[in-house]
Each structure stands twice: as C-alpha cells, then as structure tokens.
Amino acid sequence: MKRMVSGMLCVWLLVFATACGKAQAVPDEDHGQPEVLSMQNTEFGASTSLTTGEYGGFTDVPSDAVYAEAVLFCKEHGLMNGTTDTTFEPENNLTRAMLVTVLYRSAGSPVVTGVDKFSDTTPEAYYSDAVLWASQQGLVGGYGNGLFGTNDPVSREQMTTILWRYAGSPSATANSSFRDAASIADYASTAVAWADVNQIVAPVSPETFAPKNSATRAQVAMALMSFTQRMLPESSPEPAAKQIKVASESGHEIVFELNESPAAQSLYDQLPLSVDVQNYGSNEKIFYPPEKLNTSDPIPAEGPSGGLAYFSPWGNVVMYYSSYGPYNGLYQLGQAVAGAEWIETLSGTLQVTQVLE
C-alpha cells in the first residue's frame, strides 16, 4: 500500500464537513487548511485481509459491476474497507459523523478537551471527540445554524466540491450539458465542471449528474480511485530498512535492523559471512569481518541491550547484550529487532546473512 496515497486522499473526507449539508442549507465555505492524514476505516468498514468472494472478497460486489475495480482499489490502498468481512454495501450512504470519525482515528485519535459548538451532537457518542477535534482544527463549521448534521449523508455535489477544493480549486467552465445543471448549487458548479472534464466523478447517466442525490459507497470508491490516479503524483514506497541475520550453531537467530550509515552499508555488502564469535568485556560478543568498514560520516554508538556497533581501531563488529556507553572509535550500526536475548549465548561459528523480502 502506498502511504502517500492513503495519507493525501483522506484529507478530502474531513474537509467535506464544511461544504456539505442538507440541500436547503447554505454550505459552510470556511473549511480552513486541511491536514495530510492517513485513512483506514475501523468503525464503519471492517479492516480485513483479501478473501475469496464475488469480487475483492465481497459477496455483494459483482465482478462485472462498474464499481468493482474501484472497491478493490480502495481496499488494497487502505482507503475504504467492507462493512463486514464479506460485504461492502455499495448502495449505502456515508454520514458526516462516520466520515469525521474515520479521519479522527486515522490521525491517531489525539486527545481533545472541551465541548463542540453544535446542538445536534451528543456527548460521549462515538463521534464526539472526532467532531470536537475537527472543529478545533478549524476544518468543520457545520451548517452555520448551530447544527453539524451528524447523520446526514453527503450529496454528490458536496463530494465533488470537496475533491475540487483538495485539488486546489482549479478553474473550470461550468458545464451546461447536464439536463439537471440548473439544480447544481452555485458553490458546486465549478467543481462539477472540473470533475466532468477530468473524469473524477462520473455522472449517473450521460446527461444527468444528480447533484442532490446522496453519494453511495460505490460512488465514493470510484471517485477516490479516479482522484488518486488522475490528480495525485505517483509516489514510491519508502525503502525498507536493511536487516541482517546472525545464526548460531545451536540454532538461535538474531535479526538486526541496520541504520543508514556508510559503515552499516559496507557490512551489509560483505554478506554472507561465516565468522567466529569471541567474548569480550562483560556485555559484548565480537566478530571480525574480512574487510574494514567505511567509517566516513559515522554515528557514535550508545544504547540499550541489543545494539550492533563497529569498533574502528580494531576492526571488529560488536553485539551488546546489555546497555553500553560511548567510546572513542565506537560507531553504531543498528539494533536487534528479534532474538536479542540470545546474544549472550553466542559461541563458535556464526552465519551472518542478509534478510531479504
């Protein structure tokens, strides 16, 4: 899953609370500056692994449905999940409270204090902290009449406006080709035109946009996929940290995660190695790689049990089984992430190898 995709996309959902409302309500235009967050639906869409089913593991998503690919895309990218392990409920709607709660939890459920300003929210409800957090961040303002609209679904024109704003509110000529163009709210007209030209939000038919209709889960999924693929730049996944494995003759294994220092890289490049381990001092085991490590731009060593270091004056790699302090010429290589309890027992010949995906 691409982290940037999940992080950037969920912004639009939180901003929606400022633009959407009942069809008769005046939209709240003051949505503030959105944050970049990650998104995973944990309350209203079960977080599940891919299972068998009609499509994407969901029995209610036919493989030939127009939205099937989008549902799978959103699931694989952590944007939306099913309402249960086996159902997506593509024709159901999403409420304002649900969406704000999804984003609040995606942000790590930060601690909030105080009460929100809305008369239709309930203290201690599942969404209360989420609404308060979003309000305090200046990201939601309700309808402007004291109401937040906790159970109101988001309309298609509101959803479109959110995506348009997240894209930077680009200019676009209002589209009059839709037969229901006159029913598109003024605040949404440019957004709908932009979405139509860029194929972000599909109309319900070639001549009908249905701006006041509630956006279904299937339509939200399709909009998310289109927006991701067309509007967001491609991002590369962060490279995984390099790891090495030290295996003893007795069968014990220790996995160290290396830092990004030149010394750690030069040790990694020498692997695999078969080396003899030696006792030294009261808290360390050492071995000698065949070639000295590159100590340019070194990281001074100091830390807890499980540390991996290089002692440059002697050219030996050190594995610590208790905490250790700084020493001249001692440089950090990494830290044990598994099996640190076996360092003290090491003896004989060790096999040191790269951990590959």
N, C-alpha and C positions, 0 to 999 in steps of 0.2 A: 504494500500500500504506500502510496506517495504521501508523505507527511504534508508537504506544502499544499497539495490539493485539498486534503481534509481540513487543513488549517484555514486556508483562504476562503473556501466555499461556505463555511458555516456562518461567516460574517453576515451574509445577506439575510439569514433567517432571523437574527436578532434585530437587525435594523427594521425588519418588516413591521414590528410592533408600532412603529411611529407613523407608518404610511397607511396601514390597513385599519379597517373598522367596518361598521355596518355601512351599507350602500348609502344610507341617508346622512351619515355623519361626515363632517368636514375632516379630511385627513390631517393628521399632525405632521407638518413638514419639518419640524425641528428634531432631527434624529441624532445630531451630534456626530462625533468622529468614531467610526467603527473600529473595534479591535480585531486583530487576527487571532482566531481561535481554532481549536480542533473540534471535531464533531463526531460523536458516537451516541446513537440513541439507546439509552439504557432503561428508560422508564416506559416509553411508548413503542419501542421496537426492540425485541429481544436481540441481544448480541449473540449471534450464533455462527458456527462454522458452516461451510458449504456442505449441504447434504443432498441426497437424491430427491427427486420430485419432478413435477412437470417442467419447471424451469428455475434454476437457481436455488433449488430446494424448496420452493413454494408451490403447494398444490393448487393455489388459486391464481397462478400466473401461467397461462398457456404459453407454450414455446413459440407460437405464431402471433402472439399479441404484439401490437405496435410498441408497447412499453416494456416488453420482456428484456431486451438488451439493456435498457436504462436501469431497470430494477437490479439486474445482476451487476452492472457497473457501480451503482451506488453501494451495493452490499460489499463488493470487493474492495472499494475505496474507503469504507467506513463512514459513508455519508448518511445512509439510511439502512435500517435493518427491518426484519419482519416484525409483525405484531405478536407472533408466536414463532416457535421453531419452524413451523411448516406453512404459515400463512403470512401474506403481505397485505391483504385487504386493499387492493389497488384503487377501489372506488370510494374508500373512506376519505374523510377530510382530516385536516390537522387544525387544532385550535391554537390561539395565541399563547395560552398558558403552557401548552405542551411544548411549543417551539422554544419559548424562552427558557423553560426548564431544561430542555436538551442542551442548549448552549451554556447555561449556567453550570451544569455538571461537566460539560466539556472543558470549561475554563478551570476546573478543579474545585468547584463548589467553595469559592472563597468565603471567609467569614464576613457577615454583614451585621450591622447594628442599626436599630431604628425601626420605623414603620413606613410603608409606602403611602402615597398620597391618594390612592384610589379607593373609591367607596364600594366597589364590587369585588374586591379581593378579600379573602378570609385568612386571618392569622392562623399559623400552624398548618395551612394547607400545603400540599406537596410542592406548589409553585411559589409559595410566599417569599422565600429567600431569593428565588430566581427573579421574581418581579422587582423586589426591592433592589437587588444588585443592579439589574438593568436600568432601573430608574435613577439610581445614584450615579451610574456611569453616564447619564445623560443620553442613553440610547433609546429609551421609550418614553412617550409622553401621554399615551392613551388617546382618547377621543377629544380631549380638550374640555370635557364637561364633567370631569372627575371619574370617568369610567375607563377601565382598562380593557374590558371585553374579554375576560378570561376564557370563556367558552365559545367565542365567536370564531368561525372558520375564516381563513384568509381567502380573498377572492382572487380570480385570475389576473385582474388588472393591478391589484395590490402586489401580488407576487412578481409580476413583470416589472413594476416600478422599483421594487427592492433590488432586483438584479441589475436594472439600468443604473440605479444610483451607485451600486457597488462597482460597476464598470466605469464610474466617473462621470455619469450623466452626460454622455456624448450627444452631440446634436443629431437630430434626425427630423425628417419632414413627416408631419402627421399623415397617416395612411387613411384615405377615404374609401379604399376599395372594399373594406368590410361593410356588409349591409347594416351591421349594428354599430358603425363607427360613431354615430351620434350619441350612443349610450356610454361611450368611454369617457370617464371623468377627465376634466381638464388637466389635473395633475398627472394623469397617466398617459395622455395622448402621445407625447414624445417617446415615452418608454415603450409603448406598444409598437410604434413605428420602428424604433430601433430593434426591438425583439423580432419583428417581422422580417426586416431587411437582413438581419444577421442569423435568422433561423434559430433563435434561442427558445422562444415559447411558441409551440405550434398552435394554430387556430383549431377550433373544434371541427371546422369544415373549411373548404377553400374560401368561402365568403363570410364566415362567421367567427368572431373572436370570443364572444360570450364573456365580456369583461366582468359582469356582476356574478357570474357563476362561481361557486366555491371551487378552489383548486383541489383536485383529488391527489391522493398519494402517488398515483401513477403519473399524473401531470407534473407534480413536483420533481419526481425522479427524472423524467425526461428533460425538464428544464435544467436540473442540476448537471446532467451529463452533457447537454449541449453547451451550457455556460462554461463548464470545465474545459471541454475540448476546443471551443472556439475563442474564448476570451482570456483564458489563463495561459501564461507561458509554460512550456514544458519544464519540469524540474527533475533533476536527477536525485535519486535516493542518496541519503548520506552514506558514505562508505562505512562498512562495518569495521570495528576496531580489530586489529590483528591479535590473534591469540596463539599461544604455543602450549604444547602438552609435554609434561615431564612424566615418564612412566618408569617405575622401578622394577627390579627383578621379581619382587614379591607381588606385583600386580597392581600396586597403588598408582593412581594417576593424579597429577596436579595440573590444573589449567590456569595459565597466567594471561591476563589481558595486557598487552603492551601499550606504552604511551607512544607519542609521535616523534620521539627524539631520534636523531641520527644513530645513536648507539643501539636503541631498540631495533631499528630497521636493519642495521648491519648484523645483529644477532639473528634476526628472522631470516635474512638472506643466506645465512650459513647452514640452515637446517635442511635435511635432518642430520642429527649428530648422535653418535654413540660415545658417551663420556663417562669417566669415573668420578664419582662424587666423593668429597672429603669433608670431614668435620673441621670446623674452625671456630674458635671462641666458644661462647656459651649459648649462642642463639642463632647459629647460621650453618648452612651447608653450602659448599662451593664446588664449582667445576670450571675447567678451563676450555674455552672454545679454541679451535685451531688458529683462528686469526683474531687479532686485537680489534676491538670495536671502535667505531668512529665517535670520538668524544667532542666533536665540534658542537657548539650550542647545547651544552649538557644541561640536565635537570638535576640539581642537588638532591641527594637521597635522604629521606627521613620519613618514618611512618610506622604503621601498626604491623602486627604479625601478618605474614603472607606477602611481604614485599619482595620484589625482584630488583636487584641492583647490579652495578658493574663497578669493580674496584680497579680503576685505571692503572695505578702504579704496578700492580701485579698481573693485570690482565685476566682476572677471574670474575665469573658471574656468581652472585651471592643470593641465596634463598633464605629468608629470615623466618624463624618460627616463633619469634616474639618481637615486641616493638624495638625500634632501633633509632639512633640519633644521627645527626650529620657528621661527616668525616671528610677530611680533605681528599679529593680524588674519588669520592664515592658518588655515583650517579644513578638516578632512578631509571629503571627500565619498564616496570609495570607492577601489577598487583594480582595476587591469586584470586580467582573468582570461583574456584571449585577445588576441593581437596587440600586446602591449606593445612589441615590437621595432620597430613601425612609427611610434611616437610621434615620434621624432627626424626622420623623413622628411616629416611632415605639412606641407602648403603649400596655398595657395589657399582654396577654399571647402569647408567640411565640412558633411556632413549628419548631424545628431545626432537619433537616434530612440530610442524605447522598444523594448526587446526583449520581445516578447510570446510567451506559450506557444503 
